Amino acid sequence: MISTLSLVALGGAIGASLRFIFGAVALRLAGPTEFPFAILTVNVIGSFLMGVFVVAAAHRGLTHLSPFMMTGLLGGFTTFSAFSLETVTLMERGQIGAAAGYVALSVGLSIVGLMLGLWLARGVFV
């Protein structure tokens, strides 16, 4: 149990660090914006990678890495708590349309990202 918890913690630290770096790079490249594009992108990429990992792990016998990869790294990388905060912030600013668009895009594109990851990985590993 302790070793599994350590793997989750290590993965979470790496994932959160990658999310921070990605956000900083996105801010530098795009400049400040009211719409949270960086978090939206992180959620879609994280969902895609989760889809790839699920299939790859099942076909390569790597399911023992799930606590590190899925709960830790990808859980730390994706940002649904930040997603909720950004949504409410947009709503509180009176940007209801932007908030609705952000929710729809985040959920819809994350599901599409996961489906694409599954499809791609199944093509590679099956």
N, C-alpha and C positions, 0 to 999 in steps of 0.2 A: 504493500500500500504506500509506503514512504517513497519508494522508487518511482511509482506511478505519479504520485503527487509532485515529486521533483521534476519529472518530465513535463507535466502540465505547466508548472511554474516556469521552467526554462523556455518552453515554447511560447508561453504568454509574454515573457519578457522580450523575446526576439520579435514576436508579432507586433507588440505595442511599439517597439523601437522602429520597426519597419514602417508602421503606420505614421509615426511622427516624422520620419525622414521623408516619406512620400508626401505628406502634407506640406512640409517645408519646401520641397522641390516644386510642388505644384504651385504654391504661393509665389515662389520666385519666378516661375515660368509664366504664369497667367496674371500675376498681380492680384491685389485684393479684390474680392468680389463678394456680393451679398449672398449669391447662390452657392451652396456647399458642394461644388463639383468634385473636390478632392475626396470628400467622404463618400459621395456617390460612387466614384470610380473605385475606391478601396473596397466598398461592399460588393460591387460587381466582380472585381478581380478575385476577391476572397471566395465568393460563391463559385466562380469558375474553377478555382484551384481545389475547392472542396469536392466538386464533382469529379475532377481528374483523380484526386487522391482516393476517393471511395472505390473507384473502379480499379485503379492501379494496385491499391492495397489488397483488394480481394483476389486479383489475378496473380499477384506476385508474393502472396503470403506475408504481407506487411501490416496486417491489421493490428499487430502489437504496437505499432507506431501511432495508432489513432489518438491516444491521450495526448501525445506530444504535438501531433500535426493538427488534428481537428479541434480538440478542446483548447489546447495551448496556443500554438502558432496562429492558426486561422481564427480562433476565437479572440486572440489579442489583436490580430490585424484588422478584422472587420469591426465595424463601429456602430452597431445598432443603438447603443446608449447615446452616442454622439448624434446619431440619426434622429432619435427622438427629441433631443435638445434642439437641434437645428430646425426641425419641423415646428416645434412650439415657438421658437424665436421668430421664424418667418410669420407665423400666425399672430404673434403679439405685435409685430410690426405692421399688421394689417395686410400682409401679402398672402392672402388666403389662396389665390390662384397659384402662386409660386409654391406654397406649402403643399397643395394638392398635387401639383405636378411633380414635386420632389418625392412625395410618398409613392405616387404611381410609378415614377421612373425607378426609384430605389428598389421597390418590391418587384416590379415587372422585370427590370433588367437583371436583378440578382437571380431571379428564377431562370431567366434565359441563360445567364452565365453558367449556372449550375447545370442546366440541361446541355449546353454546348460542351462543358467539361466532361460530362458523362459520355456524350456522343463521341467526342474526340478520343477520350481514353479507351472507350470500347473498341474504336477502330484500330487503336494501337495495340491493345493488350488482348483482344479477343480473336 
